Amino acid sequence: MVHRIAVLDREKCQPKKCGLECYRLCPGVKMGEKTIIFGDDGKPIISEELCRGCGICTKRCPFNLIIIINLSEELKEDKIHQYGPNGFRLYKLPIPRKGAIVGLIGKNGTGKTTALNILSGKIKPNMGLIENPPDWDVIIDHFHGTELKDHFEKICNKELIVSFKPQTVYDLARFWKDDSLSLLKMFDEKGAINELIENLNLKECLHKPIKELSGGELQRLAVAICALKNADIYFFDEPSSYNDVYQRLSVAKVISSLAKQGKSVLLVEHDLTILDYLSDYVHILYGDPGAYGIVSGVMSARVGINALLDGYLPAENIRFRDNPITFDVFAPIGDSLQTPNIIEYTDLLKSYPTFKLKVSRGSLKEGEIIGILGGNALGKTTFMRIIAGEEKTDEGEVKCKARISYKPQYLYSESDEGVKTFLDKVSKGDLETSLIQSSIINPLRVNKLYDKSLKDLSGGELQKVAVTACLLREADVYALDEPSAFMDVEDRIAFAKAVQRFIKAQGKSAIIVDHDVQLIDIVSDSLMIFTGEQGVRGEATSPIEKEKGMNIFLKDLGITYRRDVDTGRPRVNKPGSKLDREQKEKESYYYLSKKE
């Protein structure tokens, strides 16, 4: 049996600007059935019971706003929540565990935040009954015989104390107009304010008004507020965004400490390194982004992440992606490339009134990808701008005859221009036939965004378009500053592999700055490491072979990597574990071998 769902993007539906093709061409409507009717807002409502799944409306809608999907009839009983007629719906829920961190992973738009909102009591699940939402008795009875029954009984009786770190940390500026310290004091229920200020490096922002804080400061402040509350269960929605690797590790240690106190923790995170480092258990969310999401059964962190990469859930016999994601165990080393230098530079010095950057001499070879790792405010973006010719140095010289295409760190657009039109201009009309179509646009599903305007794109969507535009330009060197920001786990890995294929196939070169260590590990041939004092001084190494660079960087972080036996992906050893101790004793923080 088939359970059919129909999804319409009601926000973008414009019935006055089309010929109502969905209604006029529907076979059911032509036969006098009420397969499609019009709501009070004048927009169509598609009956999922009467829809025949012919696909005419999906193909003929001029705005491509309709999705018709066939699902298993059994899944119908697992519907937890639906956002209005023909809206997104979520099937099944993750299960919190006391004294453990449960991670949620999957594509953007598959319901991770919705799941957190339901489990935290922010959203009362309607079980798909939009017209007559069920009472709590019905909801609780639905979960009879499961661990979630007690959870929802406590929510219903207001017996569950919840602490929630939201995804949108910039909302703090609208909520609070005073400084950070006064906000922390208001939520300090544990008397741990000084400890968290120290652990999350918040000293510099304590007396700043909230509206003046950077994204990273807001993120760490929001994590501190969440951790200060004396709750039964803690929810963290993307706590790593805006932070550098060092700050992400600090945030991870704070979250880990809550589970060690016997609390339940649910975590949504797109940085696979941090997710693997933190999670005890994992649920995968899969489906059609924006249409529906399904929560998998619970798995151990290792098994769950490997299942995500494989695209297959063995316990449920479900394949949710056609091709598995694999990792090359032995990546090419930059020093072995027998190709000419296309950029050379001497020791560089760049000074500002309050900051000084020193860069050791180096070069970029033809066909080489240099990955850049380091904390925030150490001059990584300044170095990229110097190489791109957007900044002048005080001392030193950059010899570069190469054409450079630069994707900046911060992206913003208020343009009404369509994505397809914008990319066509960049590609000079060669968008459909270029190598980038198969290597970048298709893997990252940029073609799904063609009909959207630039100003309507989400952060992750705008990032994909900006990366695509950068790579479409005629250039010898592609400089990408934080390309993974706002991308989900799968897109980050797809991007890293796609960029490497694209660069190598054309004999081009690239310099990539990112805080996702796994992405840099996948994409780069050699590394530059930035160290120093944030906002005061930065020092950069010459490009060095990846294994040596990773060892330097991971030693400074105090963590060790090994390779997963089955997938070859890099994994963080649990602090203090046998492998962690052994690798630190050998000064081998980064493993190229799959042997554990």
C-alpha positions, 0 to 999 in steps of 0.5 A: 500500500502507498501513502501519498503526500502532497507538498506545496510551498504556500509562501511562494505560491502566486495564483494570480501570476499563473494560469492555475495549471495545477487545477486546470490540468488535474485529471481528478478535477476534470472528472469532477472530483475535489482533488484540488480546491482553493483555500481562503487565501486563494491558494490550492489545497491538494487532497492526498487521498484523491491525488492519483500521483500522475505528476502533472501538477509538479511538472506544469506548475510554472514556479515548481512549488509542488512535490508529490511523494509516495511513501509506505502506508505503514509510515502514515501511523508514525506521523508526528506533526504537519505544518498545515495543508500540504505542508512539511511533515515529520515522521517518528521522533528521537529518544532522549537518554538520561546521562547521554548525548543524542545527536541528530544528523541529516540534511537541512530541511528534514525536521531536526529543529522541528524534532527539538521543538516538539521534544522541548514542548515548544510545539505540541505535536498534532499527529497530522490532524491539522483541522482537529489537533489532538488533546494530550491524552491522545498524544500520550496514548500514541506513545504508549509502551515507549520511552516517550510516553513518560516524556510527554506526560511530564511535558503535559503536567509541566514537570519537565524542566527544559533548557534550549539553545536555539539555532538563531542566536542573533535573536538574543539582541532583540530579547536583551538590550543590556550587556552580556554579564547581566544576561548571564546573571539572570539565568545563573541557577547553578552558581557556575557563571564564573566557570562558564565565562572562563571555559567559553572565553567570554571575558572580552564580551561581558560588558559589551551590549548584546547587539555589538557581539560577533556571531561566535560570541553570541553563540558561546553566550547562548551555550552558556545561558543554556548550560547555566539553567538547572534543567532535566534535559538540554537542547543544543541546535547547531552550537558550533556555528560562527566559532573556530575549532578551538571555540568549538572544542570548548563548547563541546566540553561544556555540553559533555559536562552536562551529560556527565551530570546525569542530564539528557542532552539532544544535539543538532550539529553539522560539524561531523568531527564535533558530533562524533566527539560528543555523541553517545547515540545518533538518529539520522533524519532523512527524507525530502528537504522541505517536504518530509523528514523521517527519524531513524532508529537509535544507533551508536555514534560510530554506527550512525555516522557510518550509516549516514555516509553509506546512505543505508540503514541496515536495521530498517533496510532503507536506502536514503541515498544512491551513492555512499560517501567514501574517504581516501585514506592516503591523500596526495601530499603537496610537496610531491607535486612536480608542478610549477609555482603559480604564486610565490611570496616572501615573508609578509607583514601586515600591520593594523593599529591593533593587529599584526600579521606575519606570514612565512614565505611560501608558494602555491603549485599548479594543481595544489589545494592548500587548506588553512586552519587556525583560530578566529581573528588570527589573520586568515581572511587578511592573508586570503585578501592579500593573495587575492590582491585586495590588501597590500602588505607593509613588508614582503612581496607576492609574485602572482600572474595567476587570475584569482577568483575569491569567495569572501567569508561573509555573504549577503544579498538583497537582490531580486535576481534569480539564481539561474540568471545570476549564475548564467552571467558568471558563466557567460552562458556556459552553465549547462555544459561546463564541467561544474555542472557535473562536479559542483551543481548536481552534487550540491543540488544548486539546480534546485535553487534556480527559480529562487531569487538571491534574497530569498536564499537561506544561509546554506543555499546562499553559500552553495550559490556563492561557491558555485559562482566563484568556481564558475569564474575563469581563474587559475586560483580559487580562494574560498573563505569558510565555504562550509558555513551553514551547509549540512553534513552531507553537503560539506562532504559532497562539496569537499570531494567535488571541489577536489575533483573540479580543481584537479580535473582542470589543473587549477589550484585553490586555497581554502579556509575553513573551521571544519577539520574533516572538510580540510582533511578531505580537500587539501594536499598541504596545510598552513597553520595560523597561531598567535593571540586572537585580535592582537597578532597572527603568525602563519607557517609556510605551506607544509605537508598535510600529515605534519600540519595536522599533527601540529594543529591537533597537538595544539588542540589537544586531540588525536585522530584515528581512521575508522576501520570501515569507512576510512573517515577521520575520527576523534579519539575520546579524551583519555582513551587508550588510543588517545594516550598511545597516540599522544605518547608517540606524538602521532596526533593524526593517523593516515592508517585505517588500523586502530 
